[in-house]
Amino acid sequence: MILVRVIWCDKRRLLRHNYQIMDFIDKFREALKIPTWWPPGADKGDSAAEAPLLRFQEFLADNFDAFHKTAQKYILSPYSVIYRLPGTDGDSRAVLLIAHYDVVPAEKEKWSVDPFGAEMEDGFIYGRGSLDMKNTLIGIMEAADNLCAQGWKPKSDIWFALGGDEERTGINGAMEMAKWFSAKGQKFEWILDEGTSISENQIRGFEEPLAMISVEEKGFLSLDLTVEQEPGHASKPPKVQAAAVLARALCRLAKKPFPFRLNPTVGTFFTLASSMMTGFRRFVMRHARAFGPLFFKMASVDPAAKAMLHTTVAMTQLEGSAADNVMPSQVRAVINLRLLWPMTVESAVAFIIKAIGDKRVRVSVHGLGTGPVAASGEFRRGAKKRQFPRGWQEIQGAMEKAWPGIPLLPFIMVATTDSRHYQQMTDNIFRFSPYKLDPKELGGIHGHDERISIENLQRGLAFYSGLLRSL
């Protein structure tokens, strides 16, 4: 009789677990179906453009009952919603979790499925935002909701800042929420935002999975390169054409990249990661500073590693005449830079102007430029100290529950996140997405057929459940 009762209890527990997982997956799919991308040409206050953002906020309120009964909620705008779970010990060691619910547009004709259909196939769920980053947002909300339903209360205050325009630099979302926090004098012991994932064959030389926790972030800067000329009929082109001048400038930039630099975070990464290598390569990576040029040559063979070692320049847009038989009055190129600390917006612009060396090419900042976010806490001191900052231990503990046995390594975020707007509120910012992704899956972020495996979703939920429970 006792054995029958134990088996029955185990079955009930299993059924309850399976039901919770399916409910979580259903919520996630519904979140993907809300097209929270921003139409080109729309401005803040455009009711049609903002409607999906408001709909997503309503979706959260309708689907996470236990969390909403426990948390304090502050809606600032369609672009920002803040929650606070009060801790039993008060606000002295508050933590902030950041996520965003907006997504980039999808070229529907280039997808094999409806980008907002949330279709399931072969153990994957397809949809824009499935990796960037409704997976994280819904995982955090589900974990918090399940814990609140069990009567759990955190020791520390946990804040949640959810933004609706991260893909457009966070001007109306994260920046406004940061101002809101600053106005009330809020500080955080540490912050966690989206970021680098668990790498699987992403960096050459590392065959085993690595959990790469970004502790600093590159800056973001787009520049307009413009050359002007007298417009006219294409049958009478001038001797020196603006397009040729611009092309020459771009070729000069391609031949003169920003110099390599080994900063403390990257040095720590290669020092710790060298233990997973063998032979001469291991020796060089472990003593990167001593080998200098040889280290840079070996490391830069891989694009992912190369991006960690210098400020990058991507030529992203070209613009000329509106007609094929008209000489343009202006030709323009946009280049996108990711600034490696200590490079600043000003020093990067000066480098580009000097590299071009042509006054006919005007260089100006395009949109909002932001400098790099320096490394968190002890990582500024490099590998020798080996004292990881607050928050690292909690992330490590959550990883052991979700992905046991995978080592954690400090890394550098080569893209930008909303967390940069909160850097004045803490000394410790981490950027990490607890999903194991191979290069093909990573290519879906901002690409076509973006998808996430159900296993990754489940493990992500386990990660955030373990993390919240530790706070």
C-alpha positions in Angstrom: 0.0 0.0 0.0 2.8 2.4 0.8 4.5 1.6 -2.5 1.3 2.3 -4.4 0.9 5.6 -2.6 4.5 6.6 -3.4 4.0 5.8 -7.1 0.8 7.7 -7.2 2.4 10.7 -5.6 5.3 10.6 -8.1 2.8 10.4 -11.0 0.8 13.4 -9.7 4.1 15.3 -9.3 5.1 14.4 -12.9 1.7 15.3 -14.3 1.8 18.7 -12.4 5.3 19.4 -13.7 4.3 18.5 -17.3 1.2 20.7 -17.1 3.3 23.6 -15.8 5.8 23.2 -18.7 3.1 23.1 -21.3 1.4 26.1 -19.7 4.7 28.0 -19.8 5.2 27.1 -23.5 1.7 28.2 -24.3 2.3 31.6 -22.7 5.6 31.9 -24.5 4.0 31.2 -27.9 1.2 33.8 -27.2 3.9 36.4 -26.3 5.6 35.7 -29.7 2.4 36.3 -31.6 2.2 39.9 -30.4 4.1 41.9 -33.1 6.0 44.3 -30.9 8.2 45.7 -33.7 8.4 49.3 -34.6 7.1 50.4 -38.0 9.5 52.6 -40.0 8.7 56.2 -39.9 6.5 56.0 -36.8 7.2 58.4 -33.9 6.6 58.3 -30.2 2.9 58.8 -29.6 1.8 56.9 -32.7 -1.1 55.0 -31.3 -1.1 52.3 -34.0 2.7 51.6 -33.4 2.3 51.7 -29.6 -0.8 49.4 -29.5 1.2 46.1 -29.6 3.4 47.4 -26.8 0.4 48.1 -24.6 -1.1 44.8 -25.6 2.0 43.0 -24.4 1.8 44.8 -21.0 -1.8 43.6 -20.7 -0.7 40.1 -21.7 1.7 40.1 -18.7 -1.0 41.2 -16.3 -3.5 38.6 -17.6 -1.1 35.6 -17.5 1.0 35.9 -14.4 -1.6 36.2 -11.6 0.4 35.2 -8.6 3.2 37.5 -9.5 0.9 40.5 -10.0 -0.8 39.9 -6.7 2.5 40.0 -4.9 4.5 42.6 -6.8 4.2 46.4 -6.9 3.7 47.6 -10.5 4.6 50.9 -12.1 3.7 51.6 -15.7 5.6 54.6 -17.0 4.6 54.4 -20.7 4.0 51.9 -23.5 7.8 51.5 -23.5 8.4 50.8 -19.8 6.9 48.8 -17.0 8.6 48.3 -13.6 7.8 45.7 -10.9 9.1 45.4 -7.4 9.0 42.2 -5.3 9.5 43.4 -1.7 12.2 41.5 0.2 12.0 40.5 3.9 15.3 42.3 4.6 14.2 45.5 2.8 16.0 47.4 0.0 19.6 47.2 1.3 20.8 44.6 -1.2 18.3 45.2 -4.0 18.8 43.4 -7.4 17.6 44.5 -10.8 16.6 42.1 -13.6 16.3 43.8 -17.1 14.4 42.5 -20.2 12.8 44.0 -23.2 9.6 43.1 -25.1 10.2 44.9 -28.4 11.7 43.0 -31.4 13.2 43.9 -34.7 11.1 43.7 -37.9 11.0 40.5 -39.8 11.2 40.1 -43.6 8.3 37.7 -43.8 9.0 36.6 -47.4 12.4 35.3 -46.3 11.1 33.2 -43.5 10.0 29.6 -44.0 7.2 30.2 -41.4 5.1 33.1 -40.2 7.6 35.1 -38.0 4.7 35.9 -35.6 3.0 32.5 -35.8 4.9 30.9 -33.0 4.9 27.6 -34.9 6.4 24.4 -33.3 8.4 22.0 -35.3 11.0 19.3 -34.5 11.4 20.4 -30.9 11.8 24.1 -31.8 9.5 27.2 -31.5 9.9 29.7 -34.3 9.2 33.4 -34.1 10.7 36.8 -34.0 11.8 37.4 -30.4 12.2 33.8 -29.6 15.9 34.5 -28.8 15.9 38.3 -28.5 14.4 38.3 -26.0 10.9 37.2 -25.1 12.4 33.8 -24.1 14.2 35.5 -21.2 11.4 37.9 -20.3 8.7 35.1 -20.2 11.2 32.8 -18.4 11.8 35.4 -15.7 8.0 36.1 -15.3 7.1 32.4 -15.2 9.8 31.6 -12.6 8.7 34.5 -10.4 5.0 33.6 -10.8 5.5 30.0 -9.9 7.5 31.0 -6.8 4.9 33.6 -5.7 2.2 31.0 -6.1 4.1 28.8 -3.5 4.2 31.7 -1.0 7.9 32.4 -1.6 9.3 35.8 -0.5 12.8 37.0 -1.4 15.2 38.2 1.2 16.3 41.2 -0.9 14.1 43.5 -2.9 14.0 42.3 -6.6 13.2 44.9 -9.2 12.2 44.1 -12.8 12.6 46.8 -15.6 10.9 45.8 -18.8 11.5 48.0 -21.8 9.7 48.4 -25.1 12.3 50.1 -27.3 15.7 48.4 -26.6 16.1 47.8 -30.3 15.9 51.6 -30.8 18.5 52.4 -28.1 16.0 52.5 -25.2 15.4 56.3 -25.3 11.8 56.1 -24.3 12.0 52.9 -22.2 15.3 52.1 -20.3 16.5 55.7 -20.2 13.2 56.9 -18.7 13.2 54.0 -16.2 16.7 54.8 -15.2 15.7 58.4 -14.6 12.8 57.1 -12.5 15.1 55.0 -10.4 17.6 57.9 -10.0 14.9 60.3 -8.9 14.1 58.0 -5.9 17.8 57.4 -5.2 17.6 53.7 -6.0 20.9 51.7 -6.0 21.4 48.0 -6.8 23.8 45.5 -5.5 24.0 44.0 -9.0 22.1 44.0 -12.3 21.4 41.2 -14.8 20.4 41.8 -18.4 20.4 39.9 -21.6 23.8 39.1 -23.1 26.2 36.4 -24.2 24.9 32.9 -24.2 26.4 29.4 -23.4 28.7 29.1 -26.4 28.7 25.9 -28.4 31.3 25.8 -31.1 31.2 29.6 -31.3 34.9 30.3 -30.7 37.6 28.3 -32.4 39.6 26.1 -30.0 36.8 25.7 -27.5 34.9 22.5 -28.1 33.3 22.2 -24.7 30.3 24.5 -23.8 31.2 27.7 -22.0 28.9 30.0 -20.1 30.2 33.4 -21.1 29.1 36.1 -18.7 29.7 39.6 -20.1 30.9 41.9 -17.4 31.6 44.9 -19.7 30.0 46.2 -22.8 31.3 47.8 -26.0 30.1 51.3 -26.9 27.8 52.0 -29.9 28.5 54.6 -32.5 27.2 55.1 -36.1 28.8 57.7 -38.3 27.6 59.4 -41.5 30.3 59.8 -44.2 29.0 62.3 -46.8 30.5 63.8 -49.9 28.7 66.6 -51.8 28.9 67.6 -55.5 26.9 69.6 -58.0 23.8 67.7 -59.2 23.1 67.3 -62.9 22.4 65.0 -65.8 24.3 61.7 -65.7 25.3 62.2 -69.4 27.8 64.8 -68.2 29.5 63.5 -65.1 32.3 65.5 -63.5 35.9 64.5 -63.6 35.9 63.7 -59.9 32.7 62.1 -58.7 31.5 62.1 -55.1 30.9 58.4 -55.2 34.5 57.8 -56.1 35.7 60.0 -53.3 33.5 58.2 -50.8 34.6 54.8 -52.1 38.3 55.8 -51.7 37.5 56.8 -48.1 35.9 53.4 -47.3 38.8 51.6 -48.8 41.2 53.5 -46.6 39.1 52.6 -43.6 39.2 48.9 -44.6 43.0 49.0 -44.8 43.4 50.8 -41.4 41.5 49.0 -38.7 41.5 50.1 -35.1 44.5 48.6 -33.2 44.3 45.5 -31.1 44.2 45.9 -27.3 44.1 43.3 -24.5 42.0 44.8 -21.8 41.6 43.2 -18.3 38.4 41.4 -19.0 39.6 39.8 -22.2 42.9 38.9 -20.6 41.0 37.2 -17.8 38.9 35.3 -20.3 41.9 33.9 -22.2 43.8 33.1 -19.0 41.0 31.1 -17.5 40.0 29.5 -20.9 43.5 28.4 -21.6 43.1 25.5 -19.2 40.7 24.0 -21.7 43.3 24.1 -24.5 46.3 22.0 -25.2 49.9 22.4 -26.5 51.5 25.7 -27.6 48.2 27.4 -28.1 47.4 26.9 -24.4 50.8 28.4 -23.4 50.3 31.5 -25.7 46.7 32.2 -24.5 47.8 31.8 -20.9 50.6 34.4 -21.3 48.8 36.6 -23.8 50.5 39.9 -22.7 54.0 38.4 -22.9 53.4 37.1 -26.5 51.7 40.3 -27.7 51.6 40.2 -31.6 51.7 36.4 -31.7 48.7 36.2 -29.4 46.7 38.7 -31.4 47.5 36.9 -34.6 46.4 33.5 -33.2 43.3 34.9 -31.5 42.1 37.1 -34.3 41.7 34.1 -36.7 38.3 33.6 -35.2 35.8 36.5 -35.8 34.2 36.1 -32.4 37.5 36.4 -30.6 38.7 39.2 -32.9 35.7 41.3 -32.0 36.8 41.2 -28.3 40.2 42.7 -29.2 39.6 46.0 -30.9 37.0 48.6 -31.9 35.2 47.2 -35.0 33.9 49.1 -38.1 31.0 47.7 -40.1 30.0 49.4 -43.3 26.2 49.1 -43.2 24.5 51.6 -45.6 25.2 53.3 -48.9 23.1 56.0 -50.4 23.3 58.0 -53.7 21.0 59.3 -56.3 17.2 58.6 -56.3 17.4 57.9 -60.1 19.8 56.0 -62.3 20.3 58.9 -64.7 20.8 61.8 -62.2 24.1 62.8 -60.6 23.5 62.9 -56.8 24.0 66.1 -54.9 25.3 64.0 -52.0 26.5 60.4 -51.5 26.4 58.9 -48.0 27.7 55.9 -46.2 26.8 54.8 -42.7 29.4 52.9 -40.7 28.7 51.3 -37.4 31.4 51.1 -34.7 31.5 49.0 -31.5 33.9 50.8 -29.2 36.3 48.8 -27.0 37.1 50.5 -23.7 38.8 52.9 -23.2 37.9 54.2 -26.7 35.4 57.1 -26.5 33.0 58.5 -29.1 35.3 61.5 -29.5 38.5 59.5 -29.9 36.8 57.1 -32.3 35.6 60.0 -34.5 39.1 61.5 -34.5 40.6 58.1 -35.5 38.1 57.8 -38.5 38.8 61.3 -39.7 42.5 60.7 -39.6 42.3 57.3 -41.3 40.2 58.8 -44.2 42.5 61.8 -44.5 40.3 63.7 -46.9 38.5 66.9 -46.0 36.0 66.4 -48.8 34.5 63.6 -46.7 32.4 65.0 -43.8 32.1 62.8 -40.7 29.2 63.2 -38.4 27.5 61.2 -35.6 24.4 59.4 -36.8 21.8 59.0 -34.0 22.7 58.3 -30.4 26.4 57.4 -29.7 27.3 55.8 -26.4 30.7 55.1 -24.9 31.7 51.7 -23.6 30.6 50.5 -20.2 33.7 49.6 -18.2 34.1 46.2 -16.6 32.2 45.4 -13.4 33.8 45.3 -10.0 37.0 43.2 -9.6 37.2 42.5 -13.3 38.7 45.9 -13.8 41.8 44.6 -12.0 42.3 41.7 -14.4 42.9 38.0 -13.8 45.4 38.2 -10.9 42.9 39.2 -8.3 40.4 36.4 -9.1 37.8 37.9 -6.8 34.6 37.7 -8.7 32.0 40.5 -7.9 28.7 40.2 -6.1 26.1 38.4 -8.2 28.6 36.1 -9.8 28.0 33.4 -7.1 24.2 33.6 -7.5 24.5 33.2 -11.3 26.9 30.3 -10.8 24.5 28.6 -8.4 21.6 29.0 -10.9 23.8 27.5 -13.6 24.5 24.4 -11.6 20.7 23.8 -11.4 20.0 24.4 -15.1 23.3 23.4 -16.8 25.4 21.5 -14.3 29.1 21.2 -15.1 29.4 24.1 -17.6 32.2 26.5 -16.5 31.6 30.3 -16.2 34.0 32.7 -17.8 34.0 36.5 -17.8 33.4 37.9 -21.3 32.8 41.2 -23.1 29.5 42.1 -24.7 30.2 43.3 -28.3 26.6 44.4 -28.8 24.7 46.9 -26.7 22.0 46.3 -24.1 19.6 48.4 -22.0 21.8 47.8 -19.0 24.2 50.6 -20.1 21.5 53.2 -19.0 21.7 51.9 -15.4 25.5 51.9 -14.9 25.4 54.7 -12.4 23.3 52.6 -10.0 25.6 49.7 -9.4 29.2 48.6 -9.7 28.2 45.1 -11.0 26.4 44.5 -14.2 26.1 41.1 -15.8 24.9 40.4 -19.3 24.0 36.7 -19.8 21.3 34.6 -21.6 21.2 31.1 -20.1 20.7 29.2 -23.4 23.1 26.9 -25.2 23.3 28.2 -28.8 25.3 27.0 -31.8 26.4 29.4 -34.6 23.3 28.6 -36.7 20.9 29.4 -33.9 22.8 32.6 -33.1 22.4 33.6 -36.8 18.6 33.7 -36.2 18.9 36.7 -33.9 17.9 39.7 -36.0 18.0 37.2 -38.9 15.5 34.8 -40.6 13.8 31.8 -39.0 14.7 32.8 -35.5 13.9 29.9 -33.2 14.6 28.3 -29.8 14.5 24.7 -28.7 12.0 23.6 -26.1 15.0 22.2 -24.1 16.6 25.6 -24.0 13.3 27.1 -22.8 13.0 24.6 -20.0 16.6 25.1 -18.9 16.2 28.8 -19.0 13.2 28.5 -16.7 15.2 26.3 -14.3 18.0 29.0 -14.3 15.7 31.9 -13.4 13.9 29.8 -10.9 17.1 28.9 -9.2 18.4 32.5 -9.4 15.3 34.0 -7.9 15.1 31.5 -5.1 18.7 32.4 -4.1 17.9 36.1 -3.6 
